[in-house]
Amino acid sequence: MLERDPLRPKPCTHAGGIAAHPDFRLVTGCDIQPDRLADFGRTYGIGSGHLYSNIDDLLKKEQLDLLNIATWTESHDVIVRKACRASVAAVICEKPMAVTLARARSMAAHARRSGTLLLVNHSRRWSPEYRSVRAS
């Protein structure tokens, strides 16, 4: 829905960035809210067979090179661990990564052991608007 916000530079979402990049192909989506999931599918041309209401089904049925986690912070730990067990090559986790430093360290260790690259998104940090505010 943020991609339709006229005040934001585009792309402004994880999905928008992935869909806009020539080296990536957005193939699936997951959301617990059916209306948002359907909108996501329409927006990015993803058929209902590749839209999921829970991460377990998605990870069981899809072969992913990259998983982007843009859920509430409390769910990141569980989803990262599931992605690692499903042999997802890389996971981008929205900030904040975890609710505690101990959980963040545990997530990083789990990813390291499984061979999954775990990244934390800080995209706005590079936005010209944010940089100018920080500089002043």
NUDRENLO-410747 format. One record per residue (C-alpha): residue in one letter; x, y, z. Coordinates in steps of 0.1 Angstrom, whole numbers, plus 5000, padded with zeros to 4 digits. Example, Ala and Ser with C-alpha at 12.3 -4.5 7.8 and 13.67 -1.06 7.14 Angstrom:
# residues 2
a512349555078;s513749895071;
# end
This chain:
# residues 136
m500050005000;l502950245006;e503950224970;r500750414962;d501650694986;p502350994963;l504651154989;r507150874990;p509950824965;k509650504946;p510250224952;c509650274989;t508849915001;h510749595002;a508549444976;g508649744954;g512449744955;i512649374947;a510149404919;a511949704904;h515449544904;p516349374871;d518249094888;f515348984911;r511948834905;l509248874932;v507548524932;t505548494964;g504048684993;c502648615028;d500248815050;i497848725078;q495348975065;p493548835034;d492649175019;r496349295021;l497548965007;a495148984977;d496149344971;f499849244972;g499148964946;r497249204923;t499949474926;y502849254918;g501149004895;i501448704918;g498848434914;s496848304943;g498847974942;h501848164954;l500148374981;y500148245017;s498548325050;n501248165070;i505048135067;d505047755073;d503147695041;l505247935021;l508547785032;k507247435026;k506047504990;e508447774977;q512147754970;l513548094980;d516848254974;l515848554995;l513148605022;n512248955033;i510748975068;a508649295072;t506449185102;w506249305138;t509549275157;e508349005181;s507848755152;h511248805136;d513148545157;v510748265148;i510548345111;v514348375108;r514848035124;k512147875101;a513848035071;c517247895081;r515747545086;a514147575051;s517647655036;v516748005024;a520048155012;a519548505025;v517048675048;i516549045051;c514949135084;e513249465090;k514549675119;p514549645147;m515949295143;a514749165177;v513149275210;t516349205229;l520049195222;a520148835233;r517548735208;a519348925180;r522648755188;s520848415189;m519248485155;a522648575141;a524248265155;h521448045142;a521848195107;r525648155108;r525347785117;s522847725090;g524747915063;t521948165058;l523048525052;l521148745076;l520849115069;v519049395088;n517349665068;h518150025075;s517050165042;r515850505054;r519250575068;w520450645033;s517550855022;p518651215014;e515951355037;y517151155067;r520851225059;s520251605058;v518351595091;r521151395107;a523751635093;s522051945108;
# end
